[in-house]
Amino acid sequence: MNGLFGKKKVNYEQIINTYGTDLKQLAYSYVKDRQLAEDITQETFIKCLTKRDTFKGNSSLKTWLFAIAINLSKDYLKNGYHRRVTVDNNVTKQQSFKAPSAESEALTNFENQNVTEYILDLPIEYREIIVLYYFKEFKVREIAETLKLSGNTVKTRMRRARELLKERMVRHE
């Protein structure tokens, strides 16, 4: 067996536990449907298992898995079946605070919900950059590798995505 996995035994359960939630959230940011995001995540791990010989180790396992999930999500979006979109704002729970007041918690939830909606409403080429950079903490180089873009293109899309988010948030204040 060639590729990254070589002759060493691979613990797929550990890979699933390490990357499963992040991949599901990433897929959700594309397809905006929880069940479909779970299906795409499962398909990503199936491809990881069946295509492990094709992974040469030129990028990290994380980058490879994210690229698979992104491609599967984009394939789904291209097939035209996705006309019904449901936004679930519970997918991106951010920080938890020690015993916040009910008012504080409600305000934080409202703000997170609105920001999440603004992000999910961005065109896909901007949304994917924001999700990978801010939520998955990818570096610009990793985003470029994952999306097969130049670093400058990633930076340009990041700048444009921030501008669009700012415009939308100011418009709705």
Beta strands, then each sheet from edge to edge (+ up, - down):
end
